[in-house]
Amino acid sequence: MRNIASLPPYKRGIFYMLLASFFFALTGACARYLKDEIPPIQLVLSRNLIGVVFIGLSLWRRPAIEKGGKMALLVFRGITGTLALYTFFYGIANMGLPLAITYQQSYPIILALAGMLVYGDHLDSKEWLAIFLGFTGICFIFLPSIQSSHLSLQHHLIGLANALMTGMAYLSIRGLSHYYDERSIILVFMLTGIGMPLMSLSAGYILDVDSLNLLIAEPFMPGWAHFPALMILGLAALAGQIYLTRAFSFQKTGVIGAVGFSNVVFSIFFGTLLGDEFPASESLLGIALVVLCGIWLSFLQKKE
């Protein structure tokens, strides 16, 4: 790590993004490892309980200096980010790690379209072509596997919902970044990611509705055997967030953003290692098109 400081800035950004992608994939791998024993909603709670301690300590040691004034948007970011985690961990439990990550990584399509609708961003022909490629990739993942595997239409729709919630959460950060310290945005996200799962698990005491298992789960008390994986999950998620932030502090954000799609490669490796089926040829083609779309949109990204 001592030689990292001697690298050119954009190379340091690429290195930090590779680290972020690895840690985010490791977070997913821990969720995949625990999926048969701990409900996805409880994994969301554990992820945020561990991270909020470190963010809280950081703000206590160095208080935030910010303008504020966008509380509704801040809450919206917390809710959409938490719903993104709900759908992400649910996807890992039901679709496997590689496909869940691929759906999540299709968020640049949502981000580009939402930026056009919300902020009036102009999309040129290259960006529309990239979006078309990404949509084609989703179709290659979505359509064949409904007929040929145990995955249902509901599973794929939840995967698409994950991309939508992730895109909305990231888009809201764009609107919040000029008003709040980054740590405040993360703290509200994590506090929401504690409050919502607690309500979901409380509802699990009185409701038993299989059709709502995305949003409601019966509480489960983890044992000491689960503690190491839960700690790795929370710390890996926090490390991924830190390195992601550090990566985007450098220039050439398009190149750095494109490197983030290495997350998919790491996830295929972890998923296969943990017993997920290696993606079929149609799914691999779809994954490749989604990754290509994201990389292309990252390179086409305009500086604010």
Sequence and secondary structure as in RCSB ss.txt:
>XXXX:A:sequence
MRNIASLPPYKRGIFYMLLASFFFALTGACARYLKDEIPPIQLVLSRNLIGVVFIGLSLWRRPAIEKGGKMALLV
FRGITGTLALYTFFYGIANMGLPLAITYQQSYPIILALAGMLVYGDHLDSKEWLAIFLGFTGICFIFLPSIQSSH
LSLQHHLIGLANALMTGMAYLSIRGLSHYYDERSIILVFMLTGIGMPLMSLSAGYILDVDSLNLLIAEPFMPGWA
HFPALMILGLAALAGQIYLTRAFSFQKTGVIGAVGFSNVVFSIFFGTLLGDEFPASESLLGIALVVLCGIWLSFL
QKKE
>XXXX:A:secstr
 TTGGGS HHHHHHHHHHHHHHHHHHHHHHHHHHTTTS HHHHHHHHHHHHHHHHHHHHHHS        HHHHH
HHHHHHHHHHHHHHHHHHHH HHHHHHHHTTHHHHHHHHHHHHH     HHHHHHHHHHHHHHHHHHHHHHHHSS
  HHHHHHHHHHHHHHHHHHHHHHHHTTTS HHHHHHHHHHHHHHHHHHHHHHHHH   GGGTTT        GG
GHHHHHHHHHHHHHHHHHHHHHTTSS HHHHHHHTTHHHHHHHHHHHHTT     HHHHHHHHHHHHHHHHHHHH
    
